[in-house]
Amino acid sequence: MRIIIVGAGKVGLALTQHLSVKNQVTVIDQNPQLIDNIINIHDVMGVCGNGASYEVQKEAETDKAELLIATTSSDETNIVACLVAKKLGVQHTIARIRNPEYEKQLRFMREELGLSMSINPEKATAREIARVLRFPNAMKLESFSKGRLELVEYRLPEGSALHGMQLSDLYRNIRVRVLICAVARKGETIIPSGDFVLQSGDKIYLTSSPAQLEQFFRHLGVFRKRATSVMIVGASKMCYYLAQELIEMGMAVKIIDRDEQRCVRMSEQLPRALVIVGDGTDSELLHEEGIGQTDAFVALTGMDEANILMSMSASRLAGECKVVAKINRRSLLELVAAESMIDSVVSAGAVTAELILQYVRAMQNATGSQIKTLHHIVDETVEALEFGVTTPAPYIGVPLKDLKLKSGILLAGIVRQNGQIIIPSGDDVLNLHDDVIVVTKDTSLRDIGDILQ
């Protein structure tokens, strides 16, 4: 596909990295240094200029593209860029839109301006945090087949009952049907086989039904119930979306921010939340406000360093508290993840890029791809894909042990048409209308048949 990306910031760079592998990508940005950097690193074309300009888009040959993605920091620029692209004949346009006022008129934008998709990074990231707070054992949680099967990221602590256990012995010892489909260990990504031995410190990725995952963590003696009380520091747009969702889920929400005006606005928008004027980096304040009795702590200020320090302080003050931090800078994100400093970290840029990539794969569905859901895991080095078995094929009804799969591919779960969840063994088979979850390092899969040699 020919794809135009307007904006070479964090989201634009992440999209370029993924999309330039199999597509013809042109990047537009007003900063010549960003354009030079991106064309030196990736096999893409670069155009310096305003992405909302008709002349600049003509220079970028937007009229020959199938998709334009506008991810600049300005909502208005993104909307106009998509409108210009639509007039030039581009069928699909995606805009990053952050202002809540514009959110109220998104239906109008889609219908009247022809906008294919809009993404609110703050709202999308808040939704991801809320998912983790529903299941606090997870560092990250992804859903497949309308939530019937979930993929959980979990780090094995020191002294874990799983340390030294071979995967082939896991079910016999634990008696719960879960599958460990990927492992990150000391910078290495592994799609494990049955003889793989787990170690403390491993970051493991498990798939199963929500009920079986709960049983698994209960058996290990580390299960943490869904959070019922949450403390959020930073009265931002993301805080508003998160608090709104948590309150609807029945959680008690306390918001702390040092800016009195922001606190007044937040208390007016969210009358059911308790809003406090104060410094979230002050451990005495956190202690006074009951961090020791709080189920979850979320740091959402605009400063990554402050979020990291607050989260580490919250972990020290409340041992059982689930701690989540928003970190935007990739270097800090990687450092925190590598050192296991915080329970869970989220990045609005990464969440936005992931949603746009899912849309691009959905576009490919129209050209024959069977991908229904796509998630990137293990620091974006592995794809977890959900395929639909939609047409009769030679592999249907054949035991999995008799199929010759490509190397580095693992079938992580099968969801039958009746909703039955199967964690695959060699004797299981694929049926027509199944949903199949595949975990792989190969980013070129578009069809369930692509898993075969």
C-alpha positions in Angstrom: 0.0 0.0 0.0 1.0 3.6 -0.5 0.7 5.4 2.9 1.2 9.1 3.7 2.1 9.9 7.4 1.7 13.6 8.4 3.8 14.3 11.5 7.2 12.8 12.4 6.8 12.8 16.2 6.8 9.8 18.5 3.6 8.3 17.0 4.7 9.1 13.4 8.1 7.5 14.0 6.5 4.3 15.5 4.1 4.0 12.6 6.9 4.5 10.1 8.9 1.8 11.7 6.2 -0.7 11.4 4.5 0.3 8.1 7.6 0.9 6.0 8.5 -2.8 6.1 5.8 -3.9 3.7 4.4 -0.6 2.3 5.5 2.4 0.4 5.5 5.2 3.0 6.0 9.0 2.6 6.4 11.2 5.7 5.5 14.9 5.8 6.7 17.2 8.6 7.6 20.9 8.9 10.9 20.1 10.8 13.7 19.3 8.2 15.8 17.6 10.9 13.0 15.2 11.7 12.6 14.4 8.0 16.3 13.8 7.6 16.4 11.5 10.6 13.5 9.4 9.5 14.7 8.9 5.9 18.2 8.0 7.1 16.8 5.3 9.4 13.9 3.9 7.3 13.3 3.2 3.7 10.8 6.0 3.2 10.3 9.2 1.2 10.3 12.5 3.1 8.6 15.8 2.3 9.3 19.0 4.4 6.3 21.2 4.7 2.8 21.7 6.2 0.9 18.5 5.9 -2.4 20.4 5.7 -1.2 22.2 2.6 -2.6 21.2 -0.8 0.7 21.9 -2.6 2.7 19.9 0.0 0.3 17.0 -0.3 0.6 17.2 -4.2 4.4 17.1 -3.8 4.1 14.0 -1.6 1.8 12.4 -4.4 -1.0 12.0 -1.9 -3.4 11.5 -4.8 -1.7 8.1 -5.5 -2.0 6.9 -1.8 -4.6 4.6 -0.3 -4.3 5.9 3.2 -3.2 9.2 5.0 -2.5 9.2 8.7 -2.3 12.7 10.4 -0.6 12.5 13.8 0.7 16.1 14.4 0.3 17.8 17.7 -2.4 20.0 16.3 -6.0 18.6 16.0 -6.8 21.3 13.4 -3.8 20.5 11.2 -4.8 16.8 11.4 -8.4 17.4 10.4 -7.5 19.7 7.5 -4.8 17.3 6.3 -7.4 14.5 6.1 -9.9 16.8 4.4 -7.3 17.8 1.7 -6.3 14.2 1.2 -10.0 13.2 0.8 -10.4 15.9 -1.9 -7.3 14.5 -3.6 -9.0 11.0 -3.8 -7.5 9.2 -0.8 -10.0 6.6 0.3 -8.9 6.1 4.0 -7.9 8.9 6.4 -7.0 8.7 10.1 -6.6 11.7 12.4 -5.3 12.0 15.9 -7.8 14.2 17.7 -7.3 15.1 21.4 -9.6 18.0 22.2 -12.8 16.7 24.0 -14.8 19.4 22.2 -14.1 17.9 18.8 -15.0 14.5 20.2 -18.6 15.6 20.5 -18.8 16.1 16.7 -16.8 13.1 15.5 -19.9 11.6 13.8 -20.3 14.8 11.8 -16.6 14.6 10.8 -16.9 11.0 9.7 -20.1 11.6 7.7 -19.5 15.1 6.3 -15.7 15.2 6.0 -15.1 11.6 5.2 -12.8 10.9 8.1 -12.3 7.1 8.3 -11.1 7.0 11.9 -10.2 9.3 14.7 -8.0 8.5 17.7 -8.0 10.2 21.1 -4.6 9.1 22.6 -5.6 10.2 26.1 -8.9 8.3 26.0 -7.4 5.2 24.5 -4.6 5.1 27.1 -7.1 5.6 29.9 -9.0 2.6 28.6 -5.8 0.5 28.7 -5.0 1.6 32.3 -8.6 0.7 33.3 -8.2 -2.8 31.8 -5.1 -3.4 33.9 -6.8 -2.2 37.1 -9.5 -4.8 36.5 -6.8 -7.5 36.6 -4.0 -6.1 38.8 -1.7 -9.1 38.4 -1.1 -8.1 34.8 1.6 -5.6 33.7 -0.4 -5.4 30.5 -3.6 -7.1 29.3 -4.9 -7.7 25.8 -8.2 -9.2 24.7 -9.2 -11.5 21.8 -12.5 -12.8 20.5 -14.6 -10.2 22.3 -12.9 -10.7 25.7 -13.4 -14.5 25.7 -9.6 -15.1 25.7 -7.0 -12.8 27.2 -3.2 -12.4 27.0 -1.5 -11.2 30.2 2.0 -9.9 30.6 3.5 -10.9 34.0 7.0 -10.8 35.5 8.0 -13.8 37.7 9.2 -12.3 41.1 12.1 -13.6 43.1 11.1 -16.9 44.8 8.3 -17.6 42.4 6.8 -21.1 42.5 7.4 -21.3 38.7 11.2 -20.7 39.0 13.0 -23.8 37.6 9.8 -25.3 36.2 9.8 -26.8 32.7 6.8 -25.7 30.6 5.9 -29.3 29.8 5.4 -29.9 33.6 3.3 -26.7 34.1 -0.2 -28.1 33.5 0.6 -31.3 35.5 1.8 -29.2 38.5 -0.7 -26.3 38.3 -3.8 -28.1 36.9 -4.9 -24.9 35.1 -5.2 -24.6 31.3 -3.0 -21.7 30.5 -0.3 -21.4 27.8 2.9 -19.4 28.1 3.3 -18.2 24.5 6.3 -15.8 24.8 9.1 -15.0 27.2 11.4 -12.0 27.5 14.7 -12.7 29.3 17.6 -10.3 29.5 16.8 -8.6 26.3 16.1 -11.9 24.4 12.7 -12.8 23.0 11.8 -16.5 23.1 8.8 -18.4 21.6 9.2 -21.3 24.1 8.8 -25.0 23.5 7.9 -27.6 26.1 11.5 -28.1 27.3 11.9 -24.4 28.2 12.7 -23.7 31.9 11.3 -20.6 33.6 13.4 -18.4 35.8 12.7 -15.6 38.3 12.8 -12.2 36.5 11.4 -13.6 33.3 8.6 -11.6 31.7 6.1 -14.1 30.6 3.0 -13.8 28.3 0.1 -16.1 29.2 -3.1 -16.8 27.3 -6.3 -18.3 28.6 -9.9 -17.4 29.5 -10.3 -14.8 32.3 -11.5 -17.4 34.7 -8.6 -19.8 34.1 -6.1 -16.9 34.4 -7.6 -16.0 37.8 -7.3 -19.6 38.9 -3.7 -19.7 37.8 -2.7 -16.7 39.9 -4.7 -18.0 42.8 -2.8 -21.3 42.7 0.5 -19.3 42.7 -0.8 -17.5 45.8 -0.3 -14.1 44.2 -3.8 -13.3 42.9 -4.8 -9.6 43.4 -8.5 -8.7 43.3 -9.8 -6.0 41.1 -9.0 -2.5 42.4 -11.9 -0.8 44.3 -10.1 2.4 45.3 -7.7 4.3 43.0 -5.5 7.4 43.6 -4.6 9.4 40.5 -1.9 12.2 40.5 -2.2 14.7 37.6 -5.6 16.3 36.8 -5.1 16.0 33.0 -7.4 15.0 30.1 -6.2 11.4 30.5 -7.1 11.6 34.2 -10.6 12.8 33.3 -11.2 9.9 30.9 -9.7 7.3 33.4 -11.6 8.6 36.4 -14.9 8.7 34.5 -14.4 5.0 33.4 -13.3 3.9 36.9 -16.3 5.6 38.6 -18.6 3.8 36.1 -17.0 0.5 37.2 -17.9 1.3 40.8 -14.4 2.3 42.0 -13.7 5.1 44.5 -11.5 7.7 42.9 -9.2 10.3 44.5 -7.4 12.8 42.3 -4.4 14.9 43.4 -3.0 17.9 41.5 -0.9 21.0 42.6 -2.8 23.4 40.3 -5.9 24.7 42.1 -7.7 25.8 38.9 -7.4 22.3 37.3 -8.7 20.8 40.6 -11.7 23.0 40.5 -12.5 22.1 36.9 -12.0 18.4 37.6 -14.3 18.5 40.6 -17.0 20.2 38.5 -16.6 17.6 35.7 -16.4 14.6 38.1 -18.6 15.4 41.2 -18.3 11.7 42.4 -14.5 11.9 42.6 -12.6 13.4 45.6 -10.2 16.1 44.2 -7.4 17.3 46.4 -5.0 20.3 45.8 -1.5 19.0 46.7 1.9 17.8 45.5 1.8 14.1 44.4 5.6 13.8 44.8 5.2 14.5 48.6 5.3 11.1 50.3 3.8 12.7 53.5 0.7 13.9 51.5 0.3 10.4 49.9 0.5 8.9 53.4 -2.0 11.3 54.8 -4.4 10.7 51.9 -4.4 6.9 52.6 -2.0 5.4 50.1 -1.5 2.5 52.5 -5.2 1.6 52.2 -5.5 2.3 48.4 -5.7 -0.6 45.9 -4.1 1.3 43.0 -2.0 4.3 42.3 -1.7 6.0 38.8 0.8 8.7 38.0 -0.4 10.8 35.0 1.5 14.1 35.3 3.1 15.7 32.2 6.6 14.9 33.5 7.9 11.3 33.0 10.6 11.7 35.8 8.0 12.9 38.3 5.7 9.9 37.4 8.6 7.5 37.9 9.6 8.9 41.3 6.0 9.1 42.5 5.3 5.5 41.4 8.4 4.2 43.2 7.4 6.1 46.3 3.9 4.7 46.2 5.3 1.1 45.8 7.4 1.7 48.9 4.5 3.2 51.0 2.0 0.5 50.0 3.3 -3.0 49.2 0.0 -4.4 47.8 -0.9 -1.3 45.8 -1.1 -1.7 42.0 1.1 1.1 40.5 0.8 2.4 37.0 2.8 5.2 35.5 2.5 7.2 32.2 5.9 7.5 30.5 6.2 9.0 27.0 9.9 9.1 26.4 11.0 5.8 24.9 14.5 5.8 26.6 12.9 6.1 30.0 10.2 3.6 29.2 12.8 1.0 28.2 14.9 1.7 31.3 11.9 1.3 33.7 10.7 -1.9 32.0 14.2 -3.4 32.0 14.8 -2.7 35.7 11.3 -3.7 36.8 11.0 -0.5 38.7 7.2 -0.1 38.3 4.3 -2.6 38.1 2.9 -1.3 34.8 3.9 1.5 32.4 1.8 3.0 29.6 2.7 5.3 26.7 0.0 7.3 24.8 2.2 7.2 21.7 2.5 3.5 21.8 -1.2 3.0 22.4 -2.1 5.3 19.5 0.3 3.6 17.1 -1.1 0.2 18.0 -4.7 1.2 17.2 -3.7 2.7 13.9 -1.8 -0.4 13.0 -4.9 -2.5 13.8 -6.9 -0.3 11.4 -4.2 -0.8 8.6 -4.5 -4.6 9.1 -8.3 -4.3 9.0 -7.9 -2.5 5.6 -5.9 -5.5 4.4 -8.8 -7.7 5.4 -10.7 -6.2 2.5 -8.0 -7.5 0.2 -8.2 -11.0 1.6 -6.5 -11.0 5.0 -8.3 -12.9 7.8 -6.8 -10.9 10.7 -9.5 -9.9 13.2 -7.3 -8.5 16.0 -3.6 -7.6 16.3 -1.5 -6.8 19.4 2.2 -6.2 19.7 3.9 -7.7 22.7 7.5 -8.2 24.1 8.5 -4.6 23.4 6.9 -4.8 19.9 9.1 -7.6 18.7 6.3 -10.2 18.6 2.8 -10.1 17.1 -0.2 -11.8 18.7 -2.8 -12.2 15.9 -6.4 -13.4 15.9 -7.4 -15.1 12.6 -10.9 -16.2 11.6 -11.1 -19.6 9.8 -13.6 -18.4 7.2 -13.2 -20.8 4.3 -12.7 -24.6 3.9 -9.0 -25.5 3.8 -6.9 -28.7 3.8 -5.7 -28.0 7.4 -9.2 -28.1 8.9 -9.8 -31.2 11.0 -6.2 -32.3 10.9 -4.5 -32.8 14.4 -2.1 -29.9 15.1 0.7 -32.4 15.7 0.4 -33.5 12.1 0.5 -30.0 10.6 4.0 -28.7 9.6 4.1 -25.2 11.1 6.7 -22.6 10.3 9.4 -22.2 12.9 8.9 -19.5 15.6 5.1 -19.8 15.4 2.9 -20.8 18.3 -0.9 -21.4 18.4 -1.9 -19.8 21.7 -5.6 -20.4 21.7 -8.7 -21.5 19.8 -12.2 -20.1 20.3 -14.9 -22.3 18.9 -18.1 -20.8 17.3 -20.0 -21.7 20.4 -17.6 -19.7 22.6 -15.6 -22.7 23.9 -12.0 -21.8 24.8 -9.3 -24.3 23.9 -5.6 -24.1 24.9 -4.2 -26.2 22.0 -2.5 -29.5 22.4 -1.2 -31.7 19.6 -4.5 -33.6 19.4 -6.7 -30.6 18.9 -7.9 -29.5 15.4 -9.0 -26.4 13.7 -12.7 -26.1 12.6 -14.5 -23.8 10.2 -15.6 -20.6 11.9 -12.9 -20.9 14.7 -11.0 -17.9 16.0 -7.3 -18.8 16.3 -4.7 -16.8 18.2 -1.2 -17.1 16.7 1.9 -15.7 18.4 4.9 -15.1 16.1 8.0 -13.0 15.4 7.0 -13.0 11.7 5.2 -9.7 10.8 4.1 -10.8 7.3 1.2 -13.2 8.3 -2.1 -12.2 6.7 -3.9 -15.6 6.5 -4.2 -18.6 8.9 -2.7 -20.7 6.1 0.5 -18.6 6.3 1.5 -20.5 9.5 2.2 -23.7 7.5 5.5 -24.5 5.8 
